[in-house]
């Protein structure tokens, strides 16, 4: 296959994935499990529920990275693909003479390449300590989801990352992203790499000029495959075919310098400290959480708070629109019955949640899961009979004088009775932990 075709094929697939991701995250339609193959949600699902499927998919991503490098970053990650599009648009605009000097000046901003290891050590340490609170604000999948669902924090981080693209292309991906750092370490020892054929290269600099991750040195004819996101653009722009993607002919010696040993040791120590900090933070964060009603499969408010990534995929895809975003009192998705009730024949939130915060349960299991508890105020009840007519599990029965009577052992807290009551006689209360009846 022509090397230039690889770039076009990769770009076409990436654009399709991006469009599907946008459609899914905005609730237009949910495509074929696009978010079930995202790095962070997969890892979260393995830890939260020890999903075998998620573990296999996660290992496949790692294996593909070991074989071909950071293909994930340029093909699967929607936030990465979006940055690539904006970066390409920027390059088009910088062709104008009025912007060219500004662009060259802006590329002078440099971040020490070792900083990303410490950023990752902090974020992953807190995450493995038991809470996703830190990664919510920087992990690419979560930022993409929260930004496109117009969450304030997501929009702020999104704007900052896009600003970084304007200055340094895929700066976020190569210097900050915790997922990119892990995949970069694997890519560093990948079997197939981008490399320059020194005999065919004419040192025109086209590959370096068009590289969004700035990993090519055309003068020394070297490529940093740790930061290379495998966009394959260099293959497309090289006029002489002097840059290749595959096994490097000459054997490269692995040189572990003293500086790298010190950085690695410091990052590992920091990671260990952050794991401990994460366990403490996990417990302290939930001490004053308000009681909330959560979707079936969430478990309890403490677990869900620390596992939910706040991507809002469930919020946008909820047919009844009763799921709401995090707020100042509860920092994760929850149910608001003032907006309606939970459809007895729907488990969409369980189907779409990619992280395992909402467990993937069948509709039958969902129908048997108690998520809250109803209570009838007899003083306000008009004995109209609407509540026991709409109760899907027949937890409300009527007595001889038409007074509704709640059988608490059957109630699942779906809110249908509250929605049907026009007299405000029914309230739905949160429970400590969800139970299967």
Secondary structure by P-SEA (a helix, b strand, c coil): ccaaaaaaaaaaaaaaaaaaaaaaaaccccccccccccaaaaaaaaaacccaaaaaaaaaaaaaaacccccccccccaaaaaaaaaaaaaaaaacccccaaaaaaaaccccccaaaaaaaaaaaaaaacccccccccccaaaaaaaaaaccaaaaaaaaaaaaaaacccccccccccaaaaaaaaaaaaccccccccccccccccccccccccccccccccccccccccccccccccccccccccccccbbbbbcccaaaaaaaaaaaaaaaaaaaaaaaaaaaaaccccbbbbccccccaaaaaacccccccccccccccccccccccccbbbbbccccccccccccccccccccccccccaaaaaacccbbbbbccccccccccccccccccccccccccbbbbcccccccccccccccccccbbbbbccccccc
